[in-house]
Amino acid sequence: MRLQRVTLRQKEQKIDTLSFGQSVGSNLLIRFFPRFAPFAYILVALFSFLLYLNTFPNDYTIDDYRIITRNTHTQKGFAGIPDLLRYHSFHGVPELAEHPYYWRYYRPLSYVTYAIEHGLWGDIAAVSHLINAFLYAVSCVLLWYLCKRYLFPSSSDLPLLIALIFAAHPIHVEAVTNLKGRDEVLSFLLCLGALYYSFVFFEKRKWRYAAWSGVFLFLALLSKEIATSYVVLIPLTLYFFSTVPRNYLIAYGLYLAVVLGVYMLIRHQALGGTSFEVKLEDVLDNRFYASPWHEKYATCFYILLFYIRLLFFPHPLSWDYAFAEIRFYHFNELIVWAALVIHIGLVGYGLLHLKERNPMAFGILYFYGSIFLVSNLVLSIAGFVGERFAYQASLGFAISLALVLSKAFDSAVNLIRYSAVACAIATLVLGGTKTIIRNTEWRNNETILMRDLEAAPKSARVQANVGNLYARRALQGHPLALDSAKKHYLKAMAIYPKANVAAWGLGRLYAFLGIMDSADKYYNYVADWFVFDEAEEVKASKESLAWYYYVKARQKENQAQREKALTYYNKSLRYNPKNAEVWYSKGVYLFEDASPQKPVNLGEVIFCFERAVALNPNKIEYVFNLAGSYFYAGRYDRAKEVAKKVLEIDPKHGGAHEILKAISEL
């Protein structure tokens, strides 16, 4: 039987006579431009693509370098794809590969696209920006087509308004212009594909379309975990915009849950776990690790209101809202209760109008359903607040605003109708202008950091990164930048004393200046070196510190200040554990420091000499002293073995012959 395209106002029918879409929305466009309406998709494509045309001159920014240009897997091109699928997403970043904090990220699909780009063209930022803009334009066109075919088929205005409002929203700039944000863009595009094929499946009742829907959802999950919400949002959308019976929707939701389960199994295999939680005890990366429940939830309710505010008034925008740009909130503050009332009111409206399938209720429920996973209400996420987190959820806002405008287009009152048209035009012009301007602020690291210093001056992370910007200038020979670097590092630490990036930056600066005690003071603030160990300037400053403390250790040793000497030896090895000379000198010091009151700890001496020999196996003094230590410790087999190695280096070495002779006479 041929399917009918009718409205949901009709009574639900059997599965063989399903209907799709809501009979809402105006047709003002057809009235004024009757020949243009069929080509609305061209307008959507051009509008969304041209908004990001000025991103092509942009460079890599913020985390793009780690994700793309310094990722050993993506830098292999096509050959790196198996490793991108096999390991966590930061496995190819040397300084992050082994740290458990990064083991919870599994987003291989977007990384695979970077590897393909590198294999075809190398690292060309303009090409990457072109691809991001293209994917974004395709998403907007698919959104228009989905709305036109299945959500609001009787209206020419509403699908177009939804697509254009979504395309023009400046909150999307971080996801589209920052190349790292491709995971958001790709995930949303694939989620729309999964939703589209879900409608096609119920329309045509052919299983291959259900399979395609599952494939698209699976690929969306491989792009970013936020696609998990579509396991619920797809059945919700089908409920609002089709007459598919509820039992079929439940069954289809279970099918999508199976797809999610397959993804989780693969994710578990790659990561060795399925948790999305942040484990760090650091307020910059795990905002609520030490927060009592009431502080956490009060702050989360405020954050949701903050996202709504950004959707209505996207200014100022920032790539980071870390502590204390958005501070902790409590239930004794009026703003928290206002936020709670707004959320309860909106969600309540959505649920109360669920039965009648009110499309405005859908827009509201879609927003909250999309943003729930990144709201910190259930999972504590890194980043805390991010404009990219509202990317998918902003569709709910676009639908709701378009519904209001489209209804006003049909008003019998000319003033209301013309005001609505003016409002729609202003929304697109102002949003598009803000988007284009914001794109220029993402031109490079310097432009985005200096601009967002004005937008988020209370963020410890922003202050620290601006400090890094000035520090790089100082290290390149611009002495006037030193004071600026110190100023921003100290501001970051004033906001959050445990700001590791700022402490590391100050330590690096003082090491560069040769003020080693100050360098050590700030390096001691750093709880974990894992982020910085591979950076060349960090290696250089740590090696400088290590050598400085080695010299101090020898000085204190000569001055018979034995305890201080040991302290400096240990500090030297902390900063550079790969210096064989320091290990050897510490071993000699420990052996010579022995006395009747303080017997020699041969185990520790042997450990030091073993480390020295491991780092430099051909240095005869190191090998001989190791053999002697084994001999004094009564480990004669090892002493004999190592003494023979001494003779391999120098067959006439008298000390080695004496050790072997002494062992043979035992």
C-alpha positions, -999 to +999 in steps of 0.1 A: +000+000+000+013+034-009+023+056+022+005+088+027+021+121+037-004+137+060-003+155+094-001+142+129-034+158+137-050+127+122-055+097+144-026+073+147-029+047+121-015+012+117+021+007+106+012+003+070-004+037+068+021+059+087+021+096+083+050+120+089+054+157+098+037+185+116+012+208+098+028+239+112+048+267+097+042+295+072+047+298+035+056+334+032+086+325+010+065+309-017+042+339-017+071+363-024+095+340-042+075+313-058+102+302-082+130+302-056+115+279-030+125+247-047+161+258-046+162+267-009+189+241-003+212+261-025+207+291-003+214+270+028+246+255+013+260+289+001+250+307+033+266+282+057+297+277+036+304+314+029+301+322+066+333+302+071+351+312+039+373+336+059+387+307+080+408+294+051+438+317+059+437+306+096+465+286+111+464+257+135+453+269+170+452+257+206+451+219+206+453+215+168+491+210+170+488+180+194+459+165+175+473+169+140+508+181+135+525+164+165+504+132+165+527+104+154+498+084+141+482+111+120+516+120+107+520+086+092+491+093+069+472+062+057+497+039+075+487+054+108+450+046+105+452+011+122+468+026+153+442+054+154+415+027+155+434+004+179+444+029+207+430+059+226+429+091+207+460+107+223+482+076+219+501+092+191+509+123+212+542+115+229+537+136+261+502+123+266+503+087+254+510+070+287+490+091+311+457+075+323+438+109+321+438+106+283+429+070+281+392+077+282+391+095+248+382+073+218+372+094+188+391+077+160+370+088+130+379+125+131+416+115+136+414+092+106+403+122+085+434+141+096+455+111+087+439+109+053+445+146+048+482+142+057+485+112+034+471+132+005+483+168+010+506+169+041+498+194+068+480+223+051+458+242+076+438+258+047+428+224+034+416+213+069+396+245+073+380+239+038+370+204+049+355+216+082+335+243+063+323+218+038+312+193+064+294+221+082+276+232+050+266+196+043+252+193+079+231+224+074+217+212+040+209+178+055+192+195+084+170+216+059+162+185+039+153+165+070+130+192+082+114+198+048+108+161+041+098+147+075+094+173+102+076+202+086+067+192+050+038+216+047+059+247+053+085+263+030+096+288+056+101+267+087+128+243+074+147+271+058+145+293+090+157+264+111+187+256+088+197+293+084+194+301+121+214+271+130+240+279+103+244+315+114+248+309+152+282+322+164+283+295+192+294+271+164+326+289+156+347+270+181+336+236+166+340+247+130+370+270+130+391+252+156+401+222+136+400+200+167+362+206+166+358+184+136+347+156+160+316+178+169+308+187+133+313+151+120+294+136+149+264+159+144+264+153+106+264+115+111+237+118+138+215+136+113+222+109+088+211+083+114+179+102+120+172+106+083+175+069+076+153+061+106+125+081+090+132+064+057+131+030+073+096+035+087+084+051+055+097+024+032+098-005+057+130-019+042+156-032+067+186-019+048+176+016+059+175+006+095+210-009+089+222+024+074+208+043+104+227+020+127+259+025+106+256+063+107+250+063+145+280+040+150+302+063+130+288+093+149+299+076+181+333+070+167+335+107+160+325+118+195+307+103+225+280+131+225+262+110+198+251+087+227+222+111+232+208+102+198+199+067+211+171+086+229+167+116+205+159+095+174+129+077+189+118+110+205+119+127+171+101+099+155+074+102+182+069+139+176+070+138+138+054+105+128+026+081+137+049+052+143+033+032+172+050+034+206+058-003+207+077+001+174+095+031+188+106+012+219+118-017+198+137+007+175+152+024+206+165-010+218+181-016+183+199+017+186+210+008+222+225-024+207+245-002+183+257+018+213+266-015+231+287-026+201+305+008+202+311+005+240+326-030+235+350-017+209+358+013+231+364-010+260+388-031+239+407+000+228+409+017+261+407-011+286+376+005+302+343+023+294+344+052+319+340+088+306+348+103+340+377+127+346+400+112+372+424+142+378+422+160+412+426+193+395+399+220+395+410+231+360+403+197+344+379+181+369+360+210+383+339+191+408+364+166+422+363+181+457+329+198+455+300+188+479+269+178+461+250+210+467+278+231+453+281+209+422+244+209+414+240+246+421+268+253+397+255+229+371+221+246+371+238+279+365+259+265+337+228+253+319+213+288+322+247+301+309+243+280+278+208+293+272+221+329+276+248+322+250+222+309+226+202+341+229+231+365+232+264+349+221+288+376+234+314+376+246+327+342+234+358+324+247+376+292+240+379+286+277+357+292+307+378+275+334+381+284+370+373+311+380+357+327+349+327+307+360+329+304+397+313+279+421+276+287+429+255+278+459+218+274+466+218+305+488+221+326+456+191+340+438+206+333+403+207+296+411+170+295+421+162+316+390+180+290+368+163+261+386+129+277+380+136+283+343+148+247+338+118+232+356+095+255+337+110+246+303+113+209+309+078+209+325+064+226+294+080+200+272+067+171+292+032+185+296+029+190+258+046+156+251+013+138+245+000+164+220+034+163+202+038+201+203+069+209+181+079+237+205+080+211+233+102+190+210+127+219+205+130+223+243+133+186+251+158+182+222+180+210+238+180+194+272+184+159+259+214+169+238+232+189+265+225+166+294+256+144+289+279+175+290+260+193+318+281+176+346+249+166+363+258+129+358+293+128+344+322+151+354+337+162+321+370+179+312+366+214+299+337+221+323+320+246+300+326+249+263+308+265+234+314+233+215+293+214+240+262+235+229+268+227+192+244+198+189+220+212+215+217+245+196+194+228+171+167+228+198+171+266+200+170+270+162+138+249+160+121+268+189+130+303+175+120+294+140+086+282+152+080+315+169+090+335+139+071+313+114+039+316+135+043+354+135+047+353+097+012+340+094-002+367+117-031+387+103-016+418+119+008+434+095+029+449+123+035+415+138+042+399+105+067+426+093+083+427+128+089+389+126+105+392+091+127+420+104+136+399+135+145+369+113+167+390+090+184+407+120+190+373+136+207+360+105+227+392+098+238+398+133+246+361+139+264+358+106+284+390+112+294+378+147+304+344+132+326+361+105+343+384+131+348+355+155+365+335+127+392+362+124+398+360+161+408+323+156+434+333+130+463+319+151+472+313+187+481+349+194+449+363+181+426+339+199+446+341+232+448+379+233+411+383+223+398+358+249+420+374+276+394+402+274+365+378+273+376+355+301+402+374+323+393+353+354+402+320+338+435+307+352+440+286+320+436+317+297+460+337+319+486+308+319+483+304+281+488+341+275+519+338+298+531+310+275+526+333+245+548+360+260+573+334+273+579+321+238+586+356+226+611+361+255+628+328+247+631+340+211+651+370+223+624+396+231+634+407+267+604+431+271+581+400+269+596+386+301+577+409+325+544+403+306+549+365+308+556+367+346+526+389+351+502+366+334+517+335+350+514+351+385+478+361+377+470+325+368+485+313+401+467+340+420+434+327+406+444+290+412+476+283+431+479+248+416+478+260+380+505+237+367+508+253+333+516+287+350+540+271+375+558+252+348+560+284+327+576+304+356+600+276+362+610+275+326+615+313+325+637+314+356+658+285+343+663+304+311+674+335+332+697+313+353+678+320+385+677+283+394+664+285+429+634+303+417+630+279+388+630+250+413+605+268+435+579+270+407+587+236+393+579+222+427+544+235+423+539+212+394+522+180+405+527+162+372+552+166+344+533+144+319+520+172+297+553+189+292+581+163+292+584+162+254+585+199+247+620+209+237+621+241+258+610+220+288+638+195+282+663+223+280+652+240+312+650+207+331+685+197+319+698+232+330+682+227+364+697+192+367+732+204+359+728+233+383+719+210+412+747+186+403+773+214+405+757+224+439+759+188+451+797+186+443+802+219+460+784+208+492+803+175+491+836+193+490+825+215+519+817+184+539+780+193+539+770+158+532+732+160+538+728+190+515+749+173+489+726+143+489+696+166+486+711+183+456+720+150+440+684+139+443+671+172+429+694+168+399+682+133+392+646+145+396+650+169+367+671+147+345+672+110+355+691+101+323+724+117+333+748+088+339+775+111+355+751+122+383+741+086+391+778+076+392+787+106+414+759+099+438+769+062+441+805+073+449+792+098+474+771+072+492+800+048+494+825+074+506+800+089+531+799+056+551+812+056+587+810+033+617+779+053+628+765+052+593+772+020+575+772+020+537+740+011+521+754-011+494+720-018+478+715+020+471+751+023+459+746-007+435+714+008+422+732+041+414+760+024+396+736+001+377+718+032+365+750+048+354+761+017+335+727+013+319+730+048+305+767+045+295+778+009+294+813+017+279+825+040+307+851+019+324+849+037+358+812+030+360+815-006+352+844-012+375+827+005+405+797-016+398+818-048+399+834-036+431+800-029+447+788-064+439+820-078+454+816-059+487+780-069+488+790-106+486+773-110+452+803-128+437+787-142+406+776-108+395+809-092+405+828-118+384+804-112+354+808-074+355+846-076+361+849-096+329+830-068+311+857-044+324+884-065+309+865-065+276+869-028+276+905-027+290+922-062+292+950-047+313+927-032+340+944-041+373+914-036+395+893-060+375+920-086+377+922-082+415+885-087+418+886-119+398+917-131+417+900-124+451+868-143+439+889-173+428+906-175+462+873-177+481 
